[in-house]
Amino acid sequence: MGKEQLNDVREKINRIDEQMIALLHERQGLADEVAKIKRENNISLVDPARETEIVNKVAALVPAEEKADAMIFQRMVMGLSKSRQRMRLFGRAEEYSFPAPQAAKTETPTVAFQGVRGAWAELAANRLFADAVLTNMESWDDVFRAVSDGDADYGVLPIENSQTGGIGEVYDLLRKYGCYIVGQTWVNIAHCLMGIPGTKLSDVREVFSHPEGFKQCRNFLRGKAWDLTGCRNTAVAAERVASENSSRYAAIGSERAAELNGLSVLARDIVSDPSNRTRFILVAALPEYDASCDTVSVIFRTAHRSGALCDVLFPLLAEGINMTRLESRPTGEKGKYCFFCDIDGHIDDQAVRSAFRQIGACCDYLEILGCYRQDTPQR
């Protein structure tokens, strides 16, 4: 009996869905007419005041407990309409520009990373290159500058940790220097606590590491009366402990950093999450991509109004494109943000180019950061 009742209700839902789709088809046809009128009369595609008026009117038609659902539904319908209008207005526009790819340098390239030997970035560089000249830099800014000025062929930088999230400064530097992402790799972060030989945990009074290292090991550090001192890099922290040559100091970093600096491991696998890993990107002055690439990264900035981000996401939805990451960063202007986005696809895919045409039309700013393989092989 219960199953029959459920089937009856589902049949009613099916009929309503069919009616809604028929009405949506009719509404999208009217959107085509609206696009034609706007094009002929040079009328702006977006009318925020009218959108707000429509949403408020719809919200007033339903009980209070359904108001939010109605507003979301209406925003989605209007988003589809604007996406349709953009296609009619800009569908034949010139393709969104992206520099042609340069050939990857394979003969002993120069690769810059931040830190010293034993840094996680050095391990990432070794994963990406079988034979390269690795040059260490003091800061992430220095890495980008070296690539931008031609002093290094590539740069390797951390951009995301599975436990602590995106690394905002690297996102900002991507914008600042205009470099392109040409590859990436993930490195499992297995931090250890290290000190000079003979050190006991009870001797330790101060621990050095990068601030991200402290975050990733917060469970291990909880309840310990140690001073935590930030360093530019976990490997630099190991160097500092070695130079201090005192059992009151310890560092958090890789076992390789401990080995390189003649330190003893006081505690292994101290990360809070055993699956902790960091995503490192490979950047170059110009893009490098071929048919095997499957990931596109972009940065965009939307207008400061309700629904602006939805306007950007609808073209991806309409083209069936999967977005794998979305990260927001402040622009420096009060209340304004830019967004970094990764999607599955290739820059030459028709669906991707179509979506970017529409996104570019509704954004204040759009720039493609790179097309590359998600699982970049060693060169």
N, C-alpha and C positions, 0 to 999 in steps of 0.2 A: 504493500500500500504506500509506504513512504517513498519507494523508488518511483512509483507511478506519479505521485504528487510532484516529486522533483522534476521528472521529465516534463510534466505539464507546465511548470514554472519556466523551465529552460526553453520550451517552445515559445512561450510568450516573450522571453528575452530575445530569442532569435528573430522574432517578427519585429520587435522594436529596433534591433540592430540593423535589420534590412531597411527599415524606414529611415533610420538615421543616416545610413550610407547613401541612400537615394537623395536625401536632403543635402548631404554633404556634396554630392556630385552636382546638384543644382546650384548650391552656394558657390562652389568653385568655378562654375560657368559664369556666374555673376562677377566673380573676382577677375575673370578675363576681361569683362566689359569695363570694370573699374580701372584696370591697368591701361586699357586703350584710352579711356577718357583722361587719365592722369598724364599719359605720354603726350597726347595731343594738346593738352592745356598746361603742360609743364607744372603739374601739381605734385607736391612731395608725396612719396610713398607712405611715410609714417605720419599719423596724426594722433599724437599721444592724448590730446584732450578728448577726441571722439572715442578712443579705445577705453579710456577711464569711464566715460559716460555709459558706454555699452555694458561694460563689466558691472558697474553699479546697478544698472537697470535690471540685468539678469539676476543679480544677487537679491534684488527686492522681490523676485517672483517665487522664491522658494522659502520654506521654513528656515529659521535661524540655524538649526543644526546642519542644514545642507548648503548654507551660503558659501563656505569655503570650496566645497566640491563644485558648485556651479561656477564660481569665479575661475577655478583652475580649468574646468572644461571649456569655458568661453575663451580664455586666454589661448588654449591649445587650438581651438577652431580658428581664431584670428591669426595665430601664428602660421597655420597651414595656408590661410588666405594670403598673407603677406609673402610667404614663400612662393606661392603660385604667381603672384603679381611680379615678384622679382624675376622669376623665370621668363615671364612674358616681356618684361622691360629690359632685362639684361642677358637673356638666354643666348643672344647672338653677338654679345659683346666680345671684345678681344680677350683671349685667354689670360688668366692671371699670370704675370711674368715671374719666372724663377730662373736664375742663371744656369746656363748649360753646365753639365758636370765636367770637372777636370779629371785627368787620369790620376789614380792613386800612386803615390810615390812608394815604390817597393824596394829600392836599393838603399839600404841603410838610412832610413829617414831619421831626422832629429825629432825626438819626442820630449816635450816639456811636461813636468809634473810638479806639484807643490809639495815641499817637504824635503826630506833627506832619505838616504838609503834605508830601507825597512818600512817606509810608509806604505799604506794600503794602496795609494795611487801608483806606486812603483810596481806592485804586484799586478794591478790592472793593466798597466802598460806592457808588462811582460806577457800577459794573456793575449793582448791585441797584436803584439809584434814579436816575431821569432828572432828578428835581427834589427836592432835599432840603437841609435845613440841616445841614451837617456840623459836628460839634463834637468837637474832639480832647481826649482825656483822658490823664493821666499814666500810668495803669496799667490793666491788664485789670480789676482789682478796681473801679476807678473807673467803668469802662464798665458793669459789671453793677449797681453801686449806682445809677447814674444811671437805668438802665432800671427797676430795682426801685422806686425812689422816685418815678418819674414825671417826672423831669427830662429824660428823653429817651424818644422813642417806640420806638426800636430801638437795638440795639448790634450792631456788626460785629466779630467776633473770629476769629483763626486757631485751628483745632482739630486740623489734621492736615497734615503735609507728606509728599509722596510719597517723599521720600528719607530723612527723619529720623524719620517716624512721628508718633504722637499727641503733642499738647501737653498734658501732664498738668495744668498749673495751670488751664487753661481748663475741663477736665473737672471739677476740684475746685470751681471757682467756679460751675459750673452747679448742682452739688449745694447749694452754700452759699446761693445767692440764689433758687433755685426759679424761674428764668426758663425760658421755653419756646423751643425752636428753631422758627422759622417760615419759614426759607429757607436757602439755601446757594449758594455759587458757588466756582469754582476759578480761581485766578490763577496764570499762568505766572510763575515767579520767575527773572528774568534779571538776576542781580546783576552789578554792575560795580565796579571799584576807582576811586575818585575822589580828587582832591586839588586844592589851589589851583592856578590857572593857572601854568604853567611848571615844575611838579613833574615829576621823572623818577623812575622806579622805584628807581633807585639812591639817591635822596634819602630814601626812606621808612624810618622807624625804628619807627613805632607805627601800628597799624591799629585803628579803632573799628568796631564793629558789634554787632548783637544776637547772643547766643551761637548762635542757630539759623543766622544768616548765616555764622558761622565754620564750623559743621558742614557746611553746604551747599557751601562752597567749599574744603573741606579739601585737595583735590588741588592746587588753585592755590597754597594757602598752604604746602604741604609743602616743606621745605627752605629756606624764607625766614627769615632771622634777624630777624623782626619781633616786637615785643611786641603781643599781642592784648588789647585792652581792651573789655570788654562794656558795652553801652549798653542803655537800655530799649527802643530801637527803631532800625531802620536809618536812618530819616530823622533821628532825633536825633543819630546818629553823624555824618551829613553836616553838620548844623548845628554840631557841635562842631569839625569840621575847619575849617569856614569861620571860626568865631570864633577859633581858634588862629592862623590865617593864617600857617602855617609849612609848608614843604615836607617836614618830617620826619613829618608826619601824613597819613594817608589813611583813607578809610572804605569799607566795603562796603555797597552798597544799590542803589536803582533809579536809572536815568538821569534820571528825573523829579526825584528828590531832588538830584542833582547840578546839574541845570538851575535848580531853585528856589533853590539856595544859591550860585550863581555858581561852581561847581567844574568842573574839567576831568576827563574820563574818561581814566584812565590805562590801563585794560584792560577790555575788554568780555567778556560771556558767560563769566564765570569760575566758574560753578557746575560741580560735578563731574558732574552728570547733566543733559544738555540738556533732558530731559523734566521737570525739577524743577518742581513746582507745589504750591501750598498751598490747602487747603480752608478757606474762611471761612464761618462760620455767622452767620445773622441771628437775633437773640434779641429777644423781647418779653416784657412782663409777663404776658400771657395768650396762649393758643394762637390761631392763625389757620390754618384749613384749609378746603378745599372738595373737590369731587369730583375735581379734577385732581391732588391730592396722591398721591404714590406711594412715600413713604419714612416709616418710623416709627422714632424713636429712643427707647430705654428705658435705664434704669439699674436694676440689681438686685444683691442681695447674697445669697449662698448660705450654707448651713450649712458649717462647717469640718469636712468629712468627705469620704472617698473617694466619688467618683461624684456629688457634689452638683451639679456643673456639667452633667454629662450629663443629670440629671433636668430641668434647665431647657431643654436643647437638644432633647430628645426631642419635646416638643409642637410645636416648630417643624418638625421632621422629619415628624412624623405629619400635620401640616396642610399639608405641601408648601410651606412658607414659606422663601424664600431669605434667609440672613443675609449681609449684605455687609461687616460690620465687627464685631469684638469686641475691646474694649480693657479691660485690667484696671488698677485703681488701688488702692493700699493705703488702708484706712479709718482708719488711725491706731491701731487695735487690733492687737496683735501677732498676726501670722499670718493676719489677715482682710483680704479684698479685696472690692471691689465691681466690677461689670462694666458697661461701656457697650456697647450693642449697637444696630446699625442693621439694619433688615430692609426688604425690598421689600414694599409693601402699603399699605393705608389703614386708619386706626383703626376705620372702620365695616365693614370686611370681616369676614364671619362667621368665616372661618378665623383671622384675626388676633385677634379677640375671644375665640374659643374657646381659642386658644393662650395668651393672656394670663391667662385664668381659671385654666388649669392651672399656668402658671408662677407666678402669684401664690400658688397653694396650696402650692407646694413651696419658695418663697423666704422668707428672713427679711424681705426688703424689695423692693418693685417700684414703680417710678414711671415714667410715660410722660413723656418730655422734649419730644416734639413730633411733629407730622404735617405734612409739607411736601413740596414738589417737589424731587426730586433735582437737576434742572436748573432752578433758579428763574429765571423771566423778570424783566426789568427792570420796575419798577413806574412 
